[in-house]
């Protein structure tokens, strides 16, 4: 954290005050109240867009996304600044927000994973296929295949290179159709689960707790401690956990794109960077773009790793054609190289993020 | 080419002479005679190692490799310095040496391709498999599978990640066995073809022509022209062709690892770099290590591209299991990333090679 001099009020006033002048309550409570208000606003928006008269599925999606955004920030702050808050209340609300975030995140995750994989297949087979023949032969191209031009029945390919391309084209179309079936089904299930969660009494209890938070933040006794003690110390602990996790990441030399066992410490670093970002946001009153950039690299890492897993999972579908399995193998390797690229991007961004972090 | 000041006699004497003092014959003829002598020495070595009493297959391989080395240099020099030589003789011998080199190269190519692919499979499945389970289940691991530890029957994998690894392990073992069968068969056929070629009357005619070359180089009329005209100009043309080919290589931004259509200009650059290297060797009397380094990157490019093609070809084998096809897809993508890495290595080496090239 930069020294106390730059600490601003989280309610976006531009007045700069020394931390000793502010109580922890005066910094944390407005942040939590603002996030709670955002949460409730998103909830209202979602209800409006989910009404049978409203055709806007996109509006409902955006509302859920905003809801998750606030839930993550409230939950992260409850975690990092637990010592400033009523601990029983904080732990309970955090558990419930984690359940809610997790449930609501799934639909979006399946949806973006499908788009990511279909884009990659399109790129892989598009690059390997001459434009006129994209999509392979008519018999092998299912109607749901992405980017296929129907009826482009290709004659026998000339030479190994032509055969190679056609093989990937046919398999890529089939793999795309398979992934679309599997991930659309998973997304539909996640959508139902999210709607069910949003209508549950468990959710109404969370919404009530957040509504309460919007008006009053339950603080621990002795909440009049200055920011320097009550907030900067926990924020610094969050920062230290992140620095430790990044330092413990497997070195580049040992990086093997196909070694999924190395993903876990990276996923852990992503979660710790997020907690650190939110703590930074609480203390400094605004998000930091450099930390956000480093976070995006780790988000991409997670997306590529999960897309690779989805390709591998699809390849375990019984009775698929070898051409389909082959394309899924290519796709898996491609996404694992995406994992490696995201690691590289994070390593490049990290020195700047670490400079933001350590004054 | 560096200016004439550094031109040395090709017979490795350290005396430095200005090019005007030397005739083209005095530079080119000793080079060709030396290469022809190497060719004949390798041929003798091959005959010794191929005798029924000699068990040394390795010695025979090395002799063939040395034979190809001389054949490439003679052939390249006949091409570049055609204007200095008897053109009918040069064209004819060059055609015959190209036939010989091509025939002899195949066995080695299949052999190194198999090693490269099995190593990659081992690395890919080794990284993804915990050591105790390497090779997958006993039923799925054929006896010829590379790096498999027999009898390591794995129980049901725990979780998606475990399944993912086991899937790649089983498929990798089968893919390895398939590639071993296919490339060993191809190598055996190439070996027979090479032995047949070395026993053919066509080969004896080539050997006779090279034996003649070892004592006398058939020059064009007017062979007393100074080096600066007769050798430097053709050498510079070879250099210009290379510079043009490298400048015309598809830019990095458009590089798509799976775009096999972009391989051809790179293969062409490899051949032109080789011709340039040999011309440089003739004129300066010794190979240049920087040019050799750049050439190695292009050799790796060719090896990775051909290995990727072999993986794709194996995936077109009828009735293979989806797990095998999947592993071949991963392997294909891995080798294509090897192609991309080799292009990167060449791009890094090129400025130094270009600096050697252009004075």
Interface residues (C-beta under 8 A of the other chain):
Chain A: X123 X124 X127 X128 X160 X161 X163 X164 X165 X167 X168 X171 X256 X258 X259 X260 X261 X309 X312 X313 X315 X316 X320 X321 X322 X323 X324 X325 X326 X327 X328 X329 X330 X331 X332 X333 X334 X337
Chain B: X123 X124 X127 X128 X160 X161 X163 X164 X165 X167 X168 X171 X256 X258 X259 X260 X261 X309 X312 X313 X315 X316 X320 X321 X322 X323 X324 X325 X326 X327 X328 X329 X330 X331 X332 X333 X334 X337
